[in-house]
Amino acid sequence: SRELRMPDKQAPVPKSSMSFTAFRIASPRKSLGSQAFLTHEQRRARDSSQSLSRLVSQKKGYKNIGNTCYINAMLSAISCITCFVNDLMDPALMGKMRNLPSSTGMALKTIVEESRMKDRSTINPAILKTAVAKNKHQFSTYQQQDAHEFLLAVLDQTHEEVMGIFGSPKDIAGPQAYTTPSPVQRNFEGAITHELTCTQCGNVTLCVELFYVLSLSLPPEGTVKGLSTQELFDSFFSISNQDFKCQKCGNET
């Protein structure tokens, strides 16, 4: 696993403060009967052999089936995430997923397979749209929708389908061993530890929050020029005042 820590702040600690640490969840080997998933190191070696430029050159176009360019945008982006696509196509996973032929995960797999066929110039994403719309009815129409919301729906449904087959592993907070057959967790899920410090008694309370998305606050247009992504992360992970009751001394701030 890899741990991502934001730079330490030099500002004085307020009376009550919250700081954050973000890290990716590890993906060690997971044995499931006769099936076995690759270790993190094995996946890196596998994925490093596939350059992004080669993957992009193999991409096909996606048909518009209405105002569905949001689906095409999402598929174009996600298909370039080599590690996710390879985890999705893992035989150990797909051997089980075949029991859910109309699932979102299988629909996504089918589209990936079609994109690799030399005789296909365009791909119809209707199968994925239909699968997602079963649980997210806003995508049942052919009107324009938000590409990010569609992506989250695809990821959520695929993850739920996989864990419904294999069962949820025991969650282990922090970057310790965490096994999962889900390609969504392996590639998109991270965790933040919230650290609440009471300066009245020094007690520290930790809380782990899993996430797919970090919402970074953008400054009003025209107020800041040249703000980098790193600076947005620094702001997100900076120490801030929080209202809470200390579990040890009962002090309320």
C-alpha angles and dihedrals in degrees: 000000000000126000122212116200125182118229114278113258119232095204117115116266111257123225090269120013144171126211130180141216121191126199141164118250114248122243110204123171115301117198118202109180107289091349124086133183124219122263120245091258092049091050092051091051090048095048096043090066091065113072120207091234091056092048092050091050089056095051121117129208123262122228122240109232094184124317090339102128087120088068092049092049091051093048092048091053100042094045089063092059095095098188093052094047092048092048090049091052094047108134091222089060100037092049087067098035092061086080087069102053095165096045126121091243093054091046090053091047091051092053091049090051092050091050088059095053113105093211093058119089097169134023128212110223093194092110091060094044091052093049094050093045091061089076101018105051095184087075094055092087128070094238125118114278137179113279093210093053089050091050092052090048091052092048095045094049094044091050093048091049093051095046090045088062101040100027126238116290120226110276115238113195117231131018093310123120110313119172123200137157090204114111087201094059092042093056110021109028124091136160138230125204112214110209115200113191124193108206089193091073103358095243114156123210119195127201125179119214122190118213145177095188134038112203108213118198114237119209118241113282113273096015098095130029126203096008108172129216089244090057090052089053091047089054092048093051097041122118113269138180115258135186109235144135116243111240092212108043099016092234112158119210 
